[in-house]
């Protein structure tokens, strides 16, 4: 889907400030969000593509004003409400209870085995891949309303197959309860000038892992 989350190639957002000494978490609540995500995904409440699509549906202004793990939390709450696991009203009530003065309570036991599952997107197939290394391709110029891993800046752009990555679950269907529908995935090399025009630095390339249905022969 076209949304504020797909920022690649957009201008006006300023430089990316990178702190080489940045800690994994800036507060205990961020670690708690990761634990919640792992526990709920480990219990098969939702898959990774449903989770990503839930984040993508944040209102644009709130998305831009939120930190990384605030976006995670927003997505988790949205998908738990949509699936009827915990309603928005129940979450609001629980938040109010936690904000009120209260006596300490015992922490519930956590089933860590629920977090120890394989969530690999790889699948097996005997079907031949449509493209091979060296083939010229073009990103399809499509604008799906649902989840997709085809970034806007690669749509309609020419590239070359650099490698065949294997057979993977297709996010565009997996995010919407339409099944895995796996496809071959390719590492596609794009010249930076093809993507960004004359503003790109010379002799620079961008590699994207793209599903077969995202590509047409060039």
C-alpha positions as CSV (number, residue, x, y, z in Angstrom):
1,X,0.0,0.0,0.0
2,X,1.1,3.6,-0.5
3,X,1.6,5.2,2.9
4,X,3.8,7.2,5.0
5,X,5.8,4.1,6.1
6,X,7.2,3.8,2.6
7,X,9.7,6.7,2.8
8,X,12.4,5.4,0.5
9,X,13.4,8.2,-2.0
10,X,11.3,10.9,-0.4
11,X,12.9,14.2,0.4
12,X,12.5,16.8,3.2
13,X,12.9,14.5,6.2
14,X,16.4,15.7,7.1
15,X,19.5,13.6,7.7
16,X,19.6,10.3,9.5
17,X,21.3,10.8,12.8
18,X,23.2,7.7,13.8
19,X,24.6,7.2,17.3
20,X,27.3,4.5,17.2
21,X,26.8,3.9,20.9
22,X,23.0,3.8,20.9
23,X,21.7,1.1,23.3
24,X,19.2,-1.6,22.1
25,X,16.5,0.0,24.2
26,X,16.0,3.5,25.7
27,X,13.7,2.3,28.4
28,X,12.3,-0.9,29.9
29,X,9.0,-0.4,28.2
30,X,10.6,-0.9,24.8
31,X,12.0,-4.3,25.9
32,X,8.5,-5.1,27.2
33,X,7.0,-4.3,23.7
34,X,9.5,-6.7,22.1
35,X,8.5,-9.4,24.6
36,X,4.8,-8.9,23.9
37,X,5.4,-9.1,20.2
38,X,7.4,-12.3,20.5
39,X,4.9,-13.9,22.9
40,X,1.8,-13.1,20.7
41,X,3.5,-14.1,17.5
42,X,4.9,-17.2,19.2
43,X,1.3,-18.1,20.1
44,X,0.4,-17.8,16.4
45,X,-2.0,-14.9,17.1
46,X,-0.6,-13.2,13.9
47,X,2.2,-13.6,11.4
48,X,5.0,-11.2,10.6
49,X,3.3,-9.8,7.5
50,X,0.1,-9.1,9.4
51,X,2.2,-7.3,12.0
52,X,3.9,-5.1,9.4
53,X,0.6,-4.3,7.8
54,X,-0.9,-3.2,11.1
55,X,2.0,-0.7,11.6
56,X,1.5,0.6,8.1
57,X,-2.1,1.6,8.9
58,X,-1.1,4.1,11.6
59,X,-2.3,7.6,10.8
60,X,0.4,9.5,9.0
61,X,0.9,12.3,11.5
62,X,1.1,9.8,14.4
63,X,3.5,7.6,12.5
64,X,6.0,10.4,11.9
65,X,5.7,11.6,15.5
66,X,6.3,8.1,16.9
67,X,9.5,6.2,17.8
68,X,10.3,2.8,16.4
69,X,8.9,0.8,19.3
70,X,5.9,3.1,19.7
71,X,5.0,2.0,16.1
72,X,5.4,-1.6,17.2
73,X,3.1,-1.1,20.1
74,X,0.5,0.7,18.0
75,X,0.5,-2.2,15.5
76,X,0.3,-4.9,18.2
77,X,-2.7,-3.2,19.9
78,X,-4.5,-2.7,16.6
79,X,-4.1,-6.3,15.5
80,X,-5.0,-7.8,18.9
81,X,-8.2,-5.7,18.8
82,X,-9.0,-6.7,15.3
83,X,-8.6,-10.4,16.1
84,X,-10.7,-10.1,19.2
85,X,-7.9,-11.2,21.5
86,X,-8.1,-8.0,23.6
87,X,-10.5,-5.2,22.7
88,X,-9.5,-1.5,22.7
89,X,-12.0,-1.0,25.6
90,X,-10.3,-3.7,27.6
91,X,-6.9,-2.2,26.9
92,X,-8.0,1.3,28.0
93,X,-9.5,-0.2,31.2
94,X,-6.3,-2.0,32.0
95,X,-4.2,1.1,31.3
96,X,-6.4,3.1,33.7
97,X,-6.0,0.4,36.4
98,X,-2.2,0.4,36.0
99,X,-2.1,4.2,36.3
100,X,-4.1,4.1,39.6
101,X,-2.2,3.6,42.9
102,X,-2.2,0.0,43.8
103,X,-0.5,-2.6,45.8
104,X,2.2,-4.8,44.2
105,X,0.9,-7.9,42.5
106,X,2.6,-11.1,41.6
107,X,3.9,-11.4,38.0
108,X,2.2,-14.1,36.0
109,X,4.2,-17.0,34.8
110,X,5.5,-16.8,31.2
111,X,5.5,-19.8,28.9
112,X,8.8,-19.2,27.1
113,X,8.3,-22.3,24.9
114,X,5.7,-20.2,23.1
115,X,8.5,-17.9,21.9
116,X,10.7,-20.8,20.7
117,X,9.2,-21.5,17.3
118,X,10.4,-21.5,13.7
119,X,9.0,-18.7,11.7
120,X,11.1,-19.2,8.6
121,X,9.6,-17.8,5.3
122,X,11.5,-20.4,3.3
123,X,9.6,-23.1,1.5
124,X,10.6,-25.8,-0.9
125,X,9.6,-26.3,-4.6
126,X,10.5,-28.1,-7.7
127,X,9.1,-25.3,-9.9
128,X,11.8,-23.5,-11.9
129,X,12.4,-19.8,-11.3
130,X,11.2,-17.4,-14.1
131,X,14.4,-15.4,-14.0
132,X,18.1,-16.1,-13.7
133,X,21.2,-14.1,-12.7
134,X,22.0,-11.6,-15.4
135,X,18.4,-11.2,-16.6
136,X,17.1,-7.6,-17.1
137,X,13.9,-6.9,-15.3
138,X,11.6,-4.0,-14.4
139,X,9.7,-3.5,-11.2
140,X,5.9,-3.6,-11.9
141,X,4.3,-0.2,-11.6
142,X,1.5,-1.2,-9.3
143,X,-0.2,0.4,-6.3
144,X,-1.8,-2.3,-4.2
145,X,-4.2,-1.3,-1.4
146,X,-2.9,-3.9,0.9
147,X,0.5,-5.0,2.2
148,X,3.4,-5.2,-0.2
149,X,7.2,-5.4,0.0
150,X,7.7,-3.7,-3.4
151,X,8.8,-0.1,-2.5
152,X,7.5,2.8,-4.5
153,X,10.9,3.9,-5.6
154,X,11.5,0.6,-7.5
155,X,8.2,0.6,-9.4
156,X,8.8,1.1,-13.1
157,X,12.5,0.9,-12.6
158,X,14.9,-1.3,-14.5
159,X,17.3,-3.6,-12.8
160,X,19.3,-6.8,-13.2
161,X,18.9,-10.1,-11.4
162,X,21.9,-10.6,-9.2
163,X,20.9,-13.8,-7.4
164,X,18.0,-16.2,-6.9
165,X,17.2,-16.2,-3.1
166,X,14.9,-19.2,-3.0
167,X,11.2,-19.8,-2.5
168,X,9.5,-17.6,0.1
169,X,6.1,-17.0,1.6
170,X,4.4,-14.1,-0.3
171,X,3.8,-11.2,2.1
172,X,1.0,-9.6,0.0
173,X,-1.3,-12.6,0.6
174,X,0.1,-13.7,4.0
175,X,-0.7,-10.4,5.6
176,X,-4.4,-10.7,4.7
177,X,-5.3,-14.3,5.6
178,X,-5.1,-15.4,1.9
179,X,-2.5,-18.1,2.5
180,X,1.2,-18.3,2.0
181,X,1.2,-18.6,-1.8
182,X,5.1,-18.8,-1.9
183,X,7.1,-17.4,-4.9
184,X,10.7,-17.3,-6.0
185,X,12.6,-14.3,-4.6
186,X,15.4,-12.5,-6.4
187,X,18.1,-10.1,-5.4
188,X,17.8,-7.3,-8.0
189,X,20.6,-4.8,-8.6
190,X,19.5,-1.3,-9.5
191,X,21.8,1.5,-10.6
192,X,21.3,4.4,-8.2
193,X,20.9,6.7,-11.1
194,X,18.0,4.6,-12.3
195,X,16.3,5.2,-9.0
196,X,17.3,8.7,-8.0
197,X,18.4,10.3,-11.3
198,X,21.3,12.7,-11.6
199,X,21.3,13.4,-7.8
200,X,22.7,9.9,-7.2
201,X,26.4,9.3,-6.6
202,X,28.1,7.6,-9.5
203,X,28.9,3.9,-9.4
204,X,26.4,3.2,-6.6
205,X,23.9,0.4,-6.6
206,X,20.9,-0.7,-4.6
207,X,20.1,-4.3,-4.1
208,X,16.5,-5.3,-3.3
209,X,15.0,-8.7,-2.6
210,X,11.9,-8.8,-4.7
211,X,9.2,-11.5,-5.2
212,X,8.7,-12.9,-8.7
213,X,5.2,-11.3,-9.2
214,X,6.8,-7.9,-8.6
215,X,8.9,-8.2,-11.7
216,X,8.5,-8.2,-15.5
217,X,11.1,-8.9,-18.2
218,X,12.8,-5.6,-19.2
